[in-house]
């Protein structure tokens, strides 16, 4: 693997972790969810009351969780934080040469500090900041001598990242990325949707992957009359733009039709379970 490839993979993985962190925090505060509907639709289907600013949240390792609704998501979040924070500590010890008080510095935990805020070091700023800081080291930012206001030349605050630490950063970032995506059900997988196609009753398959938007296909093929195009395999495919419409169509088919149920009762049939027409 080339140096540029290692840098690119590391940066991409760190950005995935950052980009999905709010979803993981929300997952901790909600009961374990099924894979359907896709989690990427959560913000569209959820009200604005559930918006989450992850920058305002204390790191998981620094706050209490008296009754988490999703222990698996909490365990994953804590594990990812440990991976990222420990990586930042390792890189800082190797390449950081900042002066005291430099806001760019990564500060490792200090158990002897007089208060809990300072004891946590840069961990108190959260996973977002840690990922951004690590990305800067991977990209060799701030590794050139700097010109002071008086014209003096000062030593760079960081040394270039050694190759072995670049590979360690790549390995750790990819592990963290995989854990986040797997916990959210966004890793590479093909999963049956727990309801048949509303147009032909064929089997629906949800296709997810870390770098692509979710897609649903119908196994019936071109005989399905759904109002979506065929994919390269000749199957009706609901791409990102059509997924919300599919969710709505499936919800409509799951709802009992009072007129139809009343007709069934009149003809001696049985209504759908749980339907009350009084």
Backbone as CSV, one residue per row, in Angstrom:
resi,resn,N_x,N_y,N_z,CA_x,CA_y,CA_z,C_x,C_y,C_z
1,UNK,0.846,-1.197,0.000,0.000,0.000,0.000,0.880,1.246,0.000
2,UNK,0.539,2.213,-0.835,1.323,3.437,-0.915,1.034,4.341,0.277
3,UNK,1.926,5.302,0.479,1.755,6.274,1.561,0.453,7.052,1.368
4,UNK,0.202,7.503,0.129,-1.007,8.287,-0.138,-2.273,7.472,0.126
5,UNK,-2.260,6.182,-0.213,-3.424,5.335,0.044,-3.677,5.195,1.544
6,UNK,-2.601,5.011,2.314,-2.757,4.875,3.762,-3.337,6.147,4.366
7,UNK,-2.856,7.292,3.910,-3.394,8.562,4.395,-4.872,8.688,4.024
8,UNK,-5.198,8.397,2.769,-6.580,8.530,2.314,-7.532,7.620,3.071
9,UNK,-7.151,6.371,3.298,-8.021,5.443,4.019,-8.222,5.879,5.467
10,UNK,-7.156,6.389,6.077,-7.261,6.824,7.466,-8.195,8.021,7.602
11,UNK,-8.010,8.993,6.735,-8.854,10.191,6.779,-10.310,9.830,6.521
12,UNK,-10.553,8.959,5.532,-11.932,8.571,5.227,-12.584,7.882,6.422
13,UNK,-11.851,6.959,7.066,-12.410,6.238,8.208,-12.714,7.186,9.360
14,UNK,-11.819,8.125,9.627,-12.056,9.089,10.707,-13.292,9.933,10.422
15,UNK,-13.482,10.308,9.170,-14.639,11.134,8.827,-15.943,10.341,8.909
16,UNK,-15.888,9.051,8.620,-17.078,8.216,8.788,-17.450,8.137,10.271
17,UNK,-16.453,7.928,11.114,-16.715,7.859,12.559,-17.348,9.162,13.039
18,UNK,-16.773,10.288,12.629,-17.342,11.588,13.015,-18.753,11.770,12.481
19,UNK,-18.937,11.401,11.208,-20.223,11.628,10.564,-21.347,10.786,11.129
20,UNK,-21.016,9.626,11.690,-22.036,8.718,12.232,-22.134,8.765,13.751
21,UNK,-21.334,9.627,14.378,-21.310,9.629,15.840,-22.643,10.048,16.442
22,UNK,-23.307,11.024,15.852,-24.616,11.441,16.372,-25.617,10.292,16.295
23,UNK,-25.577,9.522,15.202,-26.482,8.375,15.079,-26.224,7.356,16.188
24,UNK,-24.946,7.144,16.513,-24.623,6.175,17.558,-25.093,6.676,18.920
25,UNK,-24.933,7.961,19.201,-25.404,8.501,20.473,-26.925,8.404,20.591
26,UNK,-27.613,8.660,19.501,-29.071,8.505,19.511,-29.463,7.049,19.700
27,UNK,-28.688,6.140,19.118,-28.989,4.713,19.267,-28.867,4.271,20.717
28,UNK,-27.943,4.869,21.472,-27.789,4.527,22.884,-29.046,4.886,23.665
29,UNK,-29.714,5.951,23.252,-30.869,6.459,23.991,-32.197,5.929,23.464
30,UNK,-32.140,4.918,22.601,-33.363,4.324,22.046,-33.252,2.805,22.143
31,UNK,-34.379,2.111,22.268,-34.320,0.646,22.300,-33.673,0.112,21.031
32,UNK,-33.046,-1.057,21.095,-32.441,-1.630,19.881,-33.440,-1.670,18.742
33,UNK,-33.022,-1.161,17.589,-33.928,-1.026,16.455,-33.683,-2.118,15.434
34,UNK,-34.745,-2.467,14.703,-34.595,-3.379,13.580,-33.858,-2.665,12.447
35,UNK,-33.432,-3.434,11.456,-32.691,-2.852,10.338,-33.599,-2.073,9.400
36,UNK,-34.936,-2.228,9.558,-35.878,-1.518,8.695,-36.779,-0.637,9.540
37,UNK,-37.007,0.629,9.142,-36.435,1.332,7.987,-34.948,1.614,8.176
38,UNK,-34.226,1.894,7.087,-32.793,2.172,7.202,-32.527,3.350,8.134
39,UNK,-31.446,3.264,8.875,-31.121,4.315,9.827,-30.865,5.650,9.139
40,UNK,-30.442,5.613,7.856,-30.178,6.869,7.165,-31.430,7.711,7.004
41,UNK,-32.616,7.073,7.122,-33.866,7.816,7.018,-34.326,8.372,8.358
42,UNK,-33.548,8.102,9.415,-34.007,8.450,10.754,-34.289,9.939,10.902
43,UNK,-33.374,10.782,10.385,-33.572,12.220,10.561,-34.769,12.720,9.765
44,UNK,-35.084,12.056,8.643,-36.241,12.450,7.846,-37.541,12.061,8.531
45,UNK,-37.542,10.878,9.166,-38.768,10.353,9.767,-38.958,10.818,11.205
46,UNK,-37.880,11.367,11.817,-37.944,11.780,13.198,-38.257,13.264,13.287
47,UNK,-38.940,13.656,14.331,-39.245,15.070,14.523,-38.008,15.858,14.914
48,UNK,-38.092,17.165,14.836,-36.955,18.014,15.137,-36.576,17.993,16.618
49,UNK,-37.470,17.490,17.486,-37.168,17.448,18.910,-35.997,16.538,19.216
50,UNK,-35.696,15.603,18.290,-34.639,14.640,18.537,-33.314,15.051,17.928
51,UNK,-33.207,16.285,17.438,-31.936,16.728,16.877,-30.868,16.687,17.966
52,UNK,-29.674,16.291,17.595,-28.618,16.110,18.569,-27.370,16.840,18.116
53,UNK,-26.875,17.742,18.951,-25.613,18.415,18.683,-24.534,17.664,19.451
54,UNK,-23.780,16.820,18.740,-22.827,15.962,19.430,-21.686,16.772,20.030
55,UNK,-21.426,17.965,19.488,-20.348,18.773,20.048,-20.667,19.231,21.468
56,UNK,-21.964,19.249,21.819,-22.375,19.689,23.148,-22.466,18.535,24.144
57,UNK,-22.191,17.323,23.694,-22.303,16.164,24.558,-20.947,15.800,25.156
58,UNK,-20.920,15.532,26.458,-19.684,15.061,27.080,-19.351,13.674,26.548
59,UNK,-18.081,13.331,26.467,-17.707,11.991,26.005,-18.357,10.903,26.860
60,UNK,-18.620,9.770,26.254,-19.274,8.673,26.962,-18.462,8.228,28.169
61,UNK,-17.123,8.265,28.042,-16.280,7.798,29.141,-16.277,8.771,30.316
62,UNK,-16.847,9.969,30.145,-16.819,10.976,31.201,-18.193,11.275,31.781
63,UNK,-19.206,10.512,31.419,-20.532,10.776,31.983,-21.208,9.482,32.398
64,UNK,-22.204,9.625,33.241,-22.915,8.468,33.772,-24.013,8.024,32.802
65,UNK,-24.327,6.740,32.868,-25.392,6.182,32.044,-26.268,5.313,32.949
66,UNK,-27.174,5.953,33.700,-27.943,5.208,34.696,-28.839,4.133,34.101
67,UNK,-29.413,4.362,32.950,-30.333,3.371,32.375,-30.306,3.460,30.853
68,UNK,-29.193,3.082,30.228,-29.141,3.136,28.762,-30.124,2.144,28.160
69,UNK,-30.811,2.556,27.104,-31.796,1.692,26.468,-31.153,0.691,25.515
70,UNK,-29.939,0.974,25.065,-29.274,0.093,24.107,-27.845,-0.134,24.591
71,UNK,-27.662,-1.213,25.353,-26.346,-1.496,25.930,-25.305,-1.806,24.863
72,UNK,-25.720,-2.457,23.781,-24.768,-2.786,22.721,-24.210,-1.520,22.088
73,UNK,-25.079,-0.534,21.865,-24.615,0.728,21.286,-23.717,1.471,22.273
74,UNK,-24.056,1.435,23.559,-23.214,2.091,24.565,-21.837,1.447,24.622
75,UNK,-21.787,0.117,24.625,-20.503,-0.585,24.646,-19.673,-0.235,23.414
76,UNK,-20.329,-0.171,22.256,-19.617,0.181,21.030,-19.088,1.603,21.107
77,UNK,-19.900,2.527,21.600,-19.467,3.914,21.701,-18.272,4.082,22.620
78,UNK,-18.319,3.419,23.767,-17.194,3.504,24.693,-15.935,2.910,24.083
79,UNK,-16.079,1.773,23.401,-14.920,1.139,22.782,-14.303,2.029,21.710
80,UNK,-15.143,2.670,20.912,-14.638,3.554,19.857,-13.952,4.766,20.468
81,UNK,-14.534,5.344,21.507,-13.881,6.470,22.165,-12.508,6.073,22.693
82,UNK,-12.419,4.907,23.311,-11.114,4.477,23.836,-10.095,4.332,22.714
83,UNK,-10.517,3.746,21.611,-9.608,3.581,20.478,-9.082,4.921,19.980
84,UNK,-9.994,5.859,19.777,-9.620,7.153,19.210,-8.812,7.968,20.206
85,UNK,-9.243,8.027,21.463,-8.520,8.805,22.466,-7.112,8.243,22.695
86,UNK,-6.997,6.916,22.792,-5.680,6.311,23.009,-4.761,6.553,21.813
87,UNK,-5.326,6.532,20.607,-4.521,6.822,19.425,-4.001,8.257,19.475
88,UNK,-4.864,9.193,19.861,-4.434,10.586,19.972,-3.318,10.729,20.997
89,UNK,-3.429,10.036,22.135,-2.365,10.072,23.143,-1.044,9.579,22.555
90,UNK,-1.102,8.485,21.797,0.106,7.901,21.209,0.759,8.857,20.219
91,UNK,-0.055,9.451,19.346,0.500,10.361,18.341,1.069,11.619,18.994
92,UNK,0.367,12.131,20.007,0.850,13.335,20.681,2.203,13.088,21.338
93,UNK,2.348,11.945,21.987,3.618,11.639,22.647,4.763,11.545,21.650
94,UNK,4.463,11.166,20.405,5.512,10.945,19.407,5.870,12.190,18.616
95,UNK,4.881,13.040,18.283,5.164,14.117,17.316,4.806,15.513,17.802
96,UNK,4.152,15.639,18.945,3.712,16.968,19.393,4.849,17.715,20.076
97,UNK,5.093,18.951,19.615,6.144,19.800,20.184,5.596,21.199,20.474
98,UNK,4.331,21.276,20.809,3.686,22.569,21.040,4.173,23.193,22.338
99,UNK,4.100,24.529,22.385,4.423,25.234,23.613,3.222,25.210,24.546
100,UNK,3.477,25.465,25.812,2.393,25.462,26.802,1.353,26.516,26.444
101,UNK,0.095,26.120,26.509,-0.998,27.028,26.201,-1.404,27.058,24.743
102,UNK,-0.706,26.329,23.886,-1.072,26.281,22.466,-2.402,25.552,22.333
103,UNK,-3.457,26.199,21.799,-4.778,25.547,21.715,-4.807,24.361,20.767
104,UNK,-3.778,24.213,19.954,-3.740,23.082,19.033,-3.263,21.797,19.695
105,UNK,-2.761,21.905,20.891,-2.142,20.755,21.554,-3.189,19.737,21.990
106,UNK,-2.817,18.470,21.900,-3.627,17.400,22.485,-3.072,17.110,23.871
107,UNK,-3.924,17.195,24.882,-3.508,16.987,26.263,-3.990,15.623,26.746
108,UNK,-3.069,14.798,27.166,-3.416,13.482,27.699,-4.003,13.637,29.099
109,UNK,-4.722,12.641,29.593,-5.306,12.738,30.938,-4.236,12.948,32.006
110,UNK,-4.600,13.702,33.041,-3.684,13.983,34.145,-4.405,13.711,35.455
111,UNK,-4.232,12.504,35.999,-4.951,12.152,37.234,-4.610,13.058,38.411
112,UNK,-3.478,13.769,38.351,-3.082,14.622,39.472,-3.644,16.038,39.364
113,UNK,-4.397,16.329,38.298,-4.944,17.679,38.097,-5.925,18.014,39.221
114,UNK,-6.065,19.300,39.551,-6.905,19.695,40.691,-8.402,19.541,40.467
115,UNK,-8.838,19.403,39.214,-10.272,19.240,38.976,-10.481,18.243,37.845
116,UNK,-11.706,17.733,37.761,-12.001,16.671,36.802,-11.874,17.138,35.358
117,UNK,-12.167,18.416,35.121,-12.079,18.933,33.754,-10.645,18.867,33.242
118,UNK,-9.705,19.351,34.047,-8.310,19.304,33.628,-7.768,17.887,33.670
119,UNK,-8.286,17.066,34.562,-7.816,15.679,34.653,-8.124,14.896,33.386
120,UNK,-9.214,15.254,32.724,-9.606,14.537,31.506,-8.758,14.925,30.309
121,UNK,-8.031,16.035,30.396,-7.241,16.476,29.255,-8.124,16.817,28.065
122,UNK,-7.630,16.549,26.874,-8.394,16.883,25.663,-9.572,15.942,25.444
123,UNK,-9.667,14.877,26.218,-10.825,13.989,26.095,-12.129,14.738,26.358
124,UNK,-12.058,15.778,27.199,-13.280,16.511,27.536,-13.904,17.183,26.323
125,UNK,-13.121,17.391,25.263,-13.655,18.011,24.050,-14.412,17.013,23.178
126,UNK,-14.312,15.731,23.477,-15.116,14.747,22.778,-14.454,14.091,21.583
127,UNK,-15.162,13.126,21.032,-14.622,12.328,19.929,-14.443,13.146,18.661
128,UNK,-15.339,14.105,18.397,-15.214,14.918,17.187,-13.861,15.607,17.134
129,UNK,-13.515,16.272,18.215,-12.248,16.994,18.258,-11.072,16.026,18.121
130,UNK,-11.165,14.873,18.777,-10.081,13.895,18.690,-9.868,13.439,17.252
131,UNK,-10.959,13.161,16.534,-10.843,12.730,15.140,-10.234,13.825,14.267
132,UNK,-10.655,15.065,14.487,-10.100,16.183,13.711,-8.617,16.353,14.013
133,UNK,-8.247,16.236,15.278,-6.840,16.396,15.660,-5.990,15.288,15.034
134,UNK,-6.459,14.041,15.096,-5.712,12.929,14.498,-5.584,13.120,12.997
135,UNK,-6.657,13.565,12.344,-6.592,13.810,10.906,-5.503,14.824,10.574
136,UNK,-5.367,15.847,11.398,-4.317,16.824,11.173,-2.932,16.209,11.236
137,UNK,-2.734,15.266,12.161,-1.427,14.619,12.261,-1.183,13.700,11.065
138,UNK,-2.220,13.013,10.623,-2.090,12.116,9.473,-1.758,12.905,8.211
139,UNK,-2.312,14.112,8.102,-2.065,14.966,6.933,-0.812,15.826,7.095
140,UNK,-0.081,15.619,8.194,1.149,16.375,8.460,0.907,17.887,8.464
141,UNK,-0.204,18.296,9.057,-0.466,19.727,9.194,0.432,20.323,10.290
142,UNK,0.751,21.591,10.157,1.536,22.327,11.159,2.897,21.681,11.421
143,UNK,3.542,21.201,10.360,4.860,20.592,10.511,5.975,21.458,9.912
144,UNK,5.650,22.680,9.519,6.657,23.594,8.972,6.977,24.679,9.999
145,UNK,8.196,25.225,9.979,8.525,26.329,10.890,7.528,27.472,10.737
146,UNK,7.245,28.158,11.837,6.232,29.204,11.837,6.859,30.572,12.077
147,UNK,6.289,31.592,11.450,6.760,32.965,11.597,5.947,33.648,12.693
148,UNK,6.642,34.147,13.718,5.978,34.836,14.816,5.620,36.273,14.400
149,UNK,4.846,36.958,15.249,4.438,38.323,14.936,5.627,39.277,14.822
150,UNK,6.690,38.972,15.549,7.870,39.843,15.480,8.830,39.448,14.371
151,UNK,8.410,38.485,13.556,9.240,38.052,12.444,10.176,36.908,12.755
152,UNK,10.247,36.520,14.015,11.123,35.409,14.387,10.559,34.091,13.860
153,UNK,11.459,33.160,13.621,11.067,31.835,13.140,11.086,30.877,14.326
154,UNK,9.967,30.202,14.520,9.878,29.232,15.617,9.764,27.818,15.063
155,UNK,10.118,26.868,15.893,10.061,25.463,15.475,8.611,25.050,15.237
156,UNK,8.383,24.114,14.348,7.005,23.665,14.095,6.415,22.983,15.322
157,UNK,5.105,23.125,15.529,4.486,22.498,16.709,4.373,20.980,16.604
158,UNK,4.521,20.459,15.394,4.429,19.006,15.214,5.511,18.525,14.264
159,UNK,5.992,17.344,14.507,6.859,16.666,13.562,5.996,15.858,12.592
160,UNK,6.573,15.537,11.449,5.857,14.684,10.498,5.624,13.310,11.118
161,UNK,4.497,12.714,10.791,4.133,11.429,11.384,4.981,10.312,10.776
162,UNK,5.674,9.542,11.607,6.459,8.419,11.077,5.552,7.391,10.401
163,UNK,6.125,6.641,9.476,5.340,5.698,8.697,4.669,4.651,9.572
164,UNK,5.370,4.156,10.585,4.773,3.102,11.419,3.571,3.629,12.194
165,UNK,3.611,4.922,12.571,2.459,5.489,13.266,1.317,5.807,12.310
166,UNK,1.636,6.106,11.051,0.574,6.264,10.058,-0.190,4.957,9.897
167,UNK,0.532,3.853,9.822,-0.142,2.562,9.676,-0.924,2.199,10.932
168,UNK,-0.411,2.589,12.100,-1.168,2.354,13.336,-2.443,3.188,13.347
169,UNK,-2.346,4.443,12.884,-3.534,5.290,12.808,-4.549,4.710,11.829
170,UNK,-4.079,4.224,10.701,-4.981,3.625,9.710,-5.683,2.405,10.299
171,UNK,-4.925,1.538,10.955,-5.513,0.326,11.539,-6.568,0.684,12.583
172,UNK,-6.244,1.611,13.476,-7.169,1.976,14.547,-8.414,2.661,13.998
173,UNK,-8.229,3.570,13.049,-9.381,4.283,12.487,-10.322,3.327,11.772
174,UNK,-9.770,2.350,11.064,-10.631,1.402,10.345,-11.371,0.481,11.312
175,UNK,-10.740,0.108,12.407,-11.428,-0.693,13.423,-12.589,0.105,14.020
176,UNK,-12.326,1.365,14.350,-13.378,2.216,14.910,-14.514,2.404,13.919
177,UNK,-14.177,2.647,12.670,-15.197,2.811,11.628,-16.065,1.568,11.509
178,UNK,-15.428,0.406,11.461,-16.177,-0.848,11.314,-17.101,-1.079,12.504
179,UNK,-16.653,-0.732,13.708,-17.480,-0.940,14.904,-18.703,-0.037,14.868
180,UNK,-18.518,1.217,14.469,-19.644,2.144,14.386,-20.654,1.672,13.348
181,UNK,-20.169,1.339,12.151,-21.072,0.942,11.069,-21.801,-0.361,11.404
182,UNK,-21.088,-1.305,12.011,-21.721,-2.581,12.362,-22.802,-2.377,13.417
183,UNK,-22.527,-1.532,14.389,-23.516,-1.267,15.440,-24.771,-0.611,14.881
184,UNK,-24.589,0.254,13.895,-25.733,0.955,13.291,-26.375,0.158,12.156
185,UNK,-25.829,-1.011,11.849,-26.379,-1.798,10.749,-26.105,-1.194,9.394
186,UNK,-24.999,-0.458,9.265,-24.674,0.208,8.013,-23.464,-0.405,7.331
187,UNK,-23.023,-1.557,7.814,-21.923,-2.233,7.153,-22.445,-2.950,5.909
188,UNK,-21.561,-3.593,5.181,-21.953,-4.250,3.938,-22.812,-5.466,4.240
189,UNK,-24.081,-5.411,3.850,-24.966,-6.558,4.083,-26.204,-6.454,3.201
190,UNK,-26.810,-7.601,2.963,-28.064,-7.700,2.209,-29.079,-8.384,3.124
191,UNK,-30.131,-7.656,3.483,-31.058,-8.125,4.501,-32.489,-8.098,3.983
192,UNK,-33.250,-9.197,4.158,-34.658,-9.178,3.750,-35.447,-8.141,4.550
193,UNK,-36.311,-7.400,3.860,-37.225,-6.463,4.508,-38.384,-7.280,5.082
194,UNK,-38.814,-7.004,6.317,-39.839,-7.843,6.955,-41.257,-7.580,6.453
195,UNK,-41.413,-7.368,5.166,-42.737,-7.176,4.565,-42.578,-7.356,3.060
196,UNK,-43.602,-7.893,2.391,-43.490,-8.090,0.941,-43.683,-6.789,0.172
197,UNK,-43.341,-6.821,-1.084,-43.502,-5.662,-1.960,-44.978,-5.272,-2.039
198,UNK,-45.319,-4.009,-1.831,-46.728,-3.586,-1.895,-47.351,-3.729,-3.277
199,UNK,-46.546,-3.867,-4.331,-47.076,-3.928,-5.692,-47.185,-5.350,-6.225
200,UNK,-46.312,-6.266,-5.772,-46.350,-7.619,-6.347,-46.210,-8.715,-5.306
201,UNK,-46.043,-8.355,-4.038,-45.859,-9.305,-2.931,-44.550,-10.080,-3.015
202,UNK,-43.633,-9.608,-3.841,-42.327,-10.250,-3.923,-41.443,-9.912,-2.732
203,UNK,-40.348,-10.644,-2.598,-39.425,-10.409,-1.496,-38.611,-9.140,-1.748
204,UNK,-38.521,-8.291,-0.724,-37.722,-7.075,-0.791,-36.421,-7.279,-0.032
205,UNK,-35.318,-6.813,-0.617,-34.007,-6.947,-0.004,-33.399,-5.557,0.181
206,UNK,-32.953,-5.279,1.404,-32.275,-4.022,1.706,-30.773,-4.226,1.549
207,UNK,-30.154,-3.412,0.713,-28.714,-3.478,0.470,-28.072,-2.256,1.119
208,UNK,-27.163,-2.482,2.065,-26.483,-1.384,2.740,-24.977,-1.555,2.607
209,UNK,-24.269,-0.462,2.750,-22.816,-0.473,2.687,-22.281,0.802,3.284
210,UNK,-21.022,0.809,3.721,-20.481,1.975,4.407,-20.311,3.202,3.529
211,UNK,-20.165,3.018,2.235,-19.879,4.152,1.355,-20.995,4.434,0.360
212,UNK,-22.144,3.796,0.543,-23.236,3.970,-0.417,-24.537,4.191,0.334
213,UNK,-25.467,4.857,-0.323,-26.804,5.015,0.244,-27.542,3.678,0.166
214,UNK,-28.458,3.400,1.092,-29.191,2.136,1.055,-30.071,2.049,-0.184
215,UNK,-30.241,0.821,-0.663,-31.086,0.536,-1.821,-31.920,-0.696,-1.494
216,UNK,-33.159,-0.699,-1.935,-34.030,-1.865,-1.783,-34.381,-2.398,-3.167
217,UNK,-34.305,-3.704,-3.338,-34.677,-4.320,-4.608,-35.792,-5.334,-4.387
218,UNK,-36.590,-5.546,-5.435,-37.671,-6.533,-5.403,-37.237,-7.749,-6.204
219,UNK,-37.387,-8.925,-5.609,-36.921,-10.156,-6.239,-37.780,-10.590,-7.419
220,UNK,-38.960,-10.006,-7.598,-39.855,-10.429,-8.683,-39.282,-10.105,-10.052
221,UNK,-38.485,-9.053,-10.143,-37.921,-8.667,-11.441,-38.816,-7.694,-12.179
222,UNK,-38.741,-7.729,-13.526,-39.470,-6.721,-14.307,-40.974,-6.926,-14.299
223,UNK,-41.454,-8.048,-13.765,-42.895,-8.264,-13.646,-43.505,-7.443,-12.514
224,UNK,-42.674,-6.948,-11.627,-43.158,-6.076,-10.551,-43.588,-4.743,-11.163
225,UNK,-44.727,-4.233,-10.718,-45.282,-2.994,-11.293,-44.951,-1.759,-10.476
226,UNK,-44.011,-1.863,-9.527,-43.649,-0.698,-8.714,-43.155,0.433,-9.602
227,UNK,-43.478,1.680,-9.257,-43.129,2.841,-10.100,-41.692,3.311,-9.896
228,UNK,-40.752,2.372,-9.962,-39.329,2.710,-9.840,-38.592,1.995,-10.965
229,UNK,-37.414,2.488,-11.350,-36.700,1.881,-12.473,-36.105,0.527,-12.128
230,UNK,-35.719,-0.199,-13.175,-35.016,-1.465,-13.019,-33.528,-1.195,-12.840
231,UNK,-32.881,-2.044,-12.042,-31.432,-1.909,-11.898,-30.718,-2.765,-12.938
232,UNK,-29.423,-2.883,-12.833,-28.656,-3.639,-13.817,-28.960,-5.109,-13.834
233,UNK,-29.563,-5.629,-12.761,-29.945,-7.050,-12.712,-31.407,-7.276,-13.080
234,UNK,-32.054,-6.240,-13.594,-33.435,-6.381,-14.021,-34.436,-6.419,-12.889
235,UNK,-34.100,-5.844,-11.753,-35.010,-5.821,-10.606,-35.416,-4.382,-10.285
236,UNK,-36.664,-4.230,-9.838,-37.118,-2.917,-9.399,-36.254,-2.495,-8.207
237,UNK,-35.773,-1.251,-8.267,-34.853,-0.792,-7.226,-35.283,0.572,-6.709
238,UNK,-35.424,0.658,-5.396,-35.735,1.920,-4.729,-34.416,2.527,-4.255
239,UNK,-33.948,3.532,-4.944,-32.742,4.237,-4.538,-33.085,5.211,-3.423
240,UNK,-32.094,5.989,-2.994,-32.278,6.887,-1.851,-33.498,7.785,-2.002
241,UNK,-33.688,8.353,-3.193,-34.779,9.314,-3.397,-36.151,8.659,-3.277
242,UNK,-36.234,7.341,-3.524,-37.540,6.663,-3.496,-37.801,5.909,-2.203
243,UNK,-36.820,5.835,-1.299,-36.976,4.975,-0.123,-38.087,5.432,0.806
244,UNK,-38.210,6.733,1.024,-39.267,7.208,1.917,-40.639,6.834,1.370
245,UNK,-40.806,6.909,0.048,-42.067,6.493,-0.560,-42.337,5.019,-0.349
246,UNK,-41.297,4.186,-0.391,-41.476,2.757,-0.140,-41.897,2.515,1.302
247,UNK,-41.248,3.219,2.247,-41.628,3.077,3.654,-43.100,3.437,3.848
248,UNK,-43.526,4.519,3.229,-44.923,4.935,3.352,-45.863,3.906,2.725
249,UNK,-45.485,3.351,1.580,-46.321,2.337,0.921,-46.439,1.084,1.783
250,UNK,-45.333,0.682,2.403,-45.379,-0.492,3.276,-46.236,-0.228,4.501
251,UNK,-46.153,0.980,5.047,-46.993,1.318,6.201,-48.466,1.280,5.831
252,UNK,-48.820,1.727,4.627,-50.211,1.711,4.194,-50.725,0.294,4.043
253,UNK,-49.887,-0.600,3.536,-50.337,-1.986,3.345,-50.494,-2.709,4.674
254,UNK,-49.769,-2.236,5.710,-49.880,-2.873,7.018,-51.118,-2.417,7.771
255,UNK,-51.681,-1.267,7.404,-52.860,-0.764,8.101,-54.116,-1.490,7.621
256,UNK,-54.988,-1.916,8.532,-56.238,-2.534,8.105,-57.158,-1.530,7.432
257,UNK,-57.894,-1.967,6.447,-58.853,-1.137,5.721,-60.232,-1.355,6.339
258,UNK,-60.796,-0.343,7.039,-62.085,-0.543,7.723,-63.199,-0.979,6.785
259,UNK,-63.248,-0.445,5.557,-64.307,-0.819,4.632,-64.194,-2.283,4.261
260,UNK,-62.945,-2.700,3.964,-62.729,-4.097,3.585,-63.023,-5.021,4.764
261,UNK,-62.601,-4.624,5.979,-62.835,-5.466,7.146,-64.335,-5.574,7.444
262,UNK,-65.084,-4.472,7.298,-66.524,-4.529,7.541,-67.203,-5.459,6.547
263,UNK,-66.708,-5.445,5.290,-67.255,-6.336,4.280,-66.988,-7.785,4.638
264,UNK,-65.769,-8.053,5.171,-65.436,-9.413,5.575,-66.355,-9.895,6.702
265,UNK,-66.616,-9.006,7.666,-67.480,-9.378,8.788,-68.892,-9.677,8.293
266,UNK,-69.399,-8.823,7.392,-70.748,-9.009,6.870,-70.878,-10.326,6.115
267,UNK,-69.793,-10.759,5.500,-69.856,-11.995,4.718,-69.446,-13.217,5.526
268,UNK,-69.261,-13.010,6.818,-68.921,-14.141,7.678,-67.454,-14.355,7.849
269,UNK,-66.637,-13.447,7.357,-65.188,-13.589,7.495,-64.714,-13.049,8.836
270,UNK,-63.395,-12.993,9.007,-62.800,-12.562,10.264,-62.003,-11.282,10.038
271,UNK,-62.161,-10.294,10.898,-61.412,-9.063,10.746,-59.945,-9.253,11.120
272,UNK,-59.141,-8.269,10.785,-57.735,-8.322,11.157,-57.596,-8.269,12.663
273,UNK,-56.583,-8.932,13.233,-56.402,-8.925,14.702,-56.218,-7.510,15.220
274,UNK,-56.850,-7.215,16.333,-56.651,-5.934,17.000,-57.456,-4.782,16.411
275,UNK,-58.311,-5.030,15.438,-59.068,-3.940,14.814,-60.359,-3.743,15.580
276,UNK,-60.655,-2.517,15.939,-61.875,-2.191,16.674,-62.653,-1.156,15.871
277,UNK,-63.874,-1.474,15.463,-64.664,-0.589,14.610,-65.797,0.070,15.373
278,UNK,-65.760,0.019,16.702,-66.828,0.652,17.464,-66.534,2.121,17.679
